[in-house]
Amino acid sequence: MTNPLQPTPNAAVPTFTAQFDDYICALLRPCKEGRQDFAAFVDSLPQRDRHALAVQCFHGQVCNGGFSQWFGNGYYDDDLATLNRALVRMAQSEPVKTVSCLIDRATRITVNDGGYHARQHDLSHEGHEALDALDNAYYAISDAFDTLFSEYFMTWA
């Protein structure tokens, strides 16, 4: 009988994406539920962890509900500066350049939206439609970006 806690001799080495997912789960374990608690929690972390969370939150929010969700849930306002710093540190590959351009376009949309209310994370109907138009461009590169940032953070020296 084999021990279920021991890896099998031919077990595959986890991918960087799987390793990154485990890293994020472990990182978030001590965090409380509230968004305000989350901001204080993130501020207490070292640079690598802050950057990893900002990138993961962006990726998860946009993949789940598009740029409108990332914006509407407050991650745009709370994490944009950290996300931009993380992207600058990453290798300037095509997926990173595309993500940076999409974020720049999202920023222009929100800044120029007449219905924008930062405290409520609210946009006009036209603002939401403009953000929604960015979604497919992100989805086209999201797998490549996920692979790239997972490897980047798991090999951060």
N, C-alpha and C positions, 0 to 999 in steps of 0.2 A: 504494500500500500504506500502511495506517495504522500508526502506532506503537502497540503494545499497552500501553505505559506511559502514554500520554496519554489523558485522559478524552475520550469522544465528546462532540461539541458539545451534544447533547441529553441528556446524562447527568443522571439525576435527582439532586437533592440528597439525601444520606443522611438518614434519619430520626434523631431524637435517640436512639432505641433503638440503631440501627446505630452511631452515633457513640459512644454509651456503651459498647457491646460492644468497639469498637476501643480505647477509652480503658482499659478494665479489662484487656484483653489486654496492652497496652503497659505498664501499671502492674505487672502480675504477672511480666513477663519476667525481671527480675533476682531474683525470689524463689526460694529453694531449696524442696525438696519437703516437708520435715518440718513437722509442725504446730507444734513449738516454734520452729523457724526462722521460720515464718510469723508467729507472735505477735511476735517481735522485729522482723521486717521491718515489720509493720503499725505497731508503736510508733514506728518511725523516720520515718513518713510525716507530711506535713502533714494538718491536720484534714479538708479536703475529701476527700483520698484515703482516710483511715481511715473516714470516714463512708460513702463510696461502696462500699468493700470490705465493710463490715458489712452494708449494705443488699443488695448483690449476693449475698453469701454466704447471707444469710437467704432471699432470693427463690429462689436456685438450689437450696438444700437443700430448702426446703419444696415447691417445684415438682417436684423430682426424687423425693423420698421422704417428703414430709409433715413435720409438726412432729416426729415421732419421729426422723426422720433428722437434722434440724437439731439436736435435742437430743442424740441418740446420738453424733453425730460431734464433739461438743464445742463447736460454734459458740454454743450457748446460753450456756454458762458463760464462754466466752472473749470473746464479742462483744456480749452483751446491753446493757451500759452504753453502749457506742459506738452501737449500733443505736438505743437509746432517745433518745440525744442527737441523732442524725441525724433521727429522726422528729419531734422537737420543733422542729427548725429548718425542716422542710419545711412548706409551706402546709397548713393543717389542713383538707384536703379530705376527702370521705367515704372514699376508699380509705385515706388515711393514718390517719384515725380508726379505721377497721375494723381495720387492721393493728395499731395500738396496742392496741386492745381484745383482739384475738386473742393478742397477746404477753402481755398482762396475764393472760388466762385460762390460757395455757400456764404462766406463772410460778406462778399459784395451784395448778395441777395438780402441778407438780414440788415445790413447797414442802410441799404437803399429802400427798405420796405417801410412804407408810411404807417402800417399797422403794428410795427414792432414795439413790444413792451417787454423790456429785459426782465423785470421782476416776475412777470407771469410767463416768461418764455413763450410769448405769443407773437404770431405773425398774421398778416392778412391772408385771405384766401389765395390771393395771387402769389404771395410769398411762399406759402406752402406748395403751391403748384410748381413754382420755380425750383424749389428744393427737390421736389419729387422727380423733376426732370434729370437730376444728377444721379439718381439711384442706379439706373441701368449701367451707367459708365463705371460706377464703383463695383457693381456685381460682376462685371466683365473681368475685373482684375483682382477680386477679393480673395480667391484661392491662392493666387501667386503672392499677394501681399501677406496673407496669413502665414504662408510657408516662410516668406522672407523675414517677417518680424519675429516669428517663433524662433527661428535659428539665430537671429541677431541677439535676442535677449538671453537665449540659453547658452550662448558662447561669449557673452559680455565679459570682458576681462578687467 
